[in-house]
Amino acid sequence: MYDPTYKSCTLFICTVAREKWGFQAPDLRQLVEWANIIDGAQYPDAKTAVELGAPAMQLTLVIEGAKGLRRSAAYHPLDAGAVPGGDCVRTGNPGVIYTTL
């Protein structure tokens, strides 16, 4: 399967899972939306892309900066479910990693 109209594999996988198998994960909606923005470089302006103000942008920094760490440590709070309001970056291991980057 391939669809070049999608800017993000995350959104594509989410769409296929919903359409083929009826799978929906509303608790991950915000993360999928941000993955689409980040993966497709669909920022509203250059400032948003570089200022790291949005929690999802901070999460991107954590994931990219966790190269020497166990990846599962960086993803752990997401596996348990995203915290509403973008707080997944500010809680658990990612928040600690972010403050040290």
C-alpha positions in Angstrom: 0.0 0.0 0.0 1.2 3.4 -0.8 -0.5 6.8 -1.1 1.8 9.7 -2.0 -0.9 12.3 -1.0 -0.1 11.5 2.7 2.6 13.6 4.2 3.0 11.3 7.2 3.2 7.6 7.5 1.6 7.9 10.9 -1.6 9.5 9.5 -1.6 6.9 6.6 -1.3 4.0 9.0 -4.0 5.5 11.2 -6.3 6.0 8.2 -5.8 2.4 6.9 -6.3 0.9 10.3 -9.6 2.8 10.7 -10.9 2.1 7.1 -9.8 -1.6 6.9 -10.3 -2.8 10.5 -12.4 -0.2 12.2 -9.6 0.6 14.6 -9.7 4.0 16.2 -7.6 5.5 19.0 -9.1 8.9 19.9 -6.5 9.2 22.7 -3.8 9.4 20.1 -5.5 11.9 17.8 -3.4 14.9 18.9 -0.2 12.9 18.4 -1.3 11.8 14.9 -2.1 15.4 14.0 1.3 16.6 15.2 3.1 13.7 13.5 1.4 14.8 10.2 2.6 18.4 10.8 6.2 17.4 11.7 6.7 14.6 9.2 5.3 16.7 6.3 6.9 20.0 7.5 3.4 21.5 7.4 4.2 24.2 10.0 2.1 27.4 9.7 5.3 29.5 9.6 9.1 29.1 10.1 8.9 30.3 13.7 6.7 27.4 14.7 9.2 25.0 13.2 12.2 26.2 15.2 10.9 27.7 18.5 10.0 24.3 20.1 7.1 26.0 21.9 4.5 23.3 21.2 4.7 20.1 23.4 4.8 17.9 20.2 7.9 19.8 19.0 9.6 19.2 22.4 8.7 15.5 22.0 10.4 15.5 18.6 13.6 16.8 20.2 13.4 14.1 22.9 13.0 11.4 20.3 15.8 12.7 18.2 18.0 13.2 21.2 17.4 9.8 22.7 19.7 8.0 20.3 22.0 6.8 23.1 19.2 5.8 25.4 16.9 2.9 25.3 14.2 4.1 22.9 11.5 2.5 25.0 12.4 4.9 27.9 11.6 7.8 25.6 8.3 6.4 24.4 7.0 4.9 27.7 4.5 7.6 28.6 3.0 7.4 25.1 2.6 3.6 25.4 0.5 4.2 28.5 -1.6 6.7 26.5 -1.1 10.4 25.7 -1.8 12.8 28.5 -4.5 15.4 27.4 -3.3 18.9 26.8 0.1 17.8 25.4 1.5 17.1 28.9 3.0 13.8 27.7 6.2 15.8 27.1 6.2 17.3 30.6 5.7 14.0 32.5 7.7 10.8 32.9 11.0 10.2 31.2 10.6 12.5 28.2 10.3 15.6 30.4 13.5 14.7 32.2 15.3 14.0 28.9 14.0 17.3 27.4 15.3 19.4 30.3 18.8 17.9 29.8 19.0 18.5 26.0 
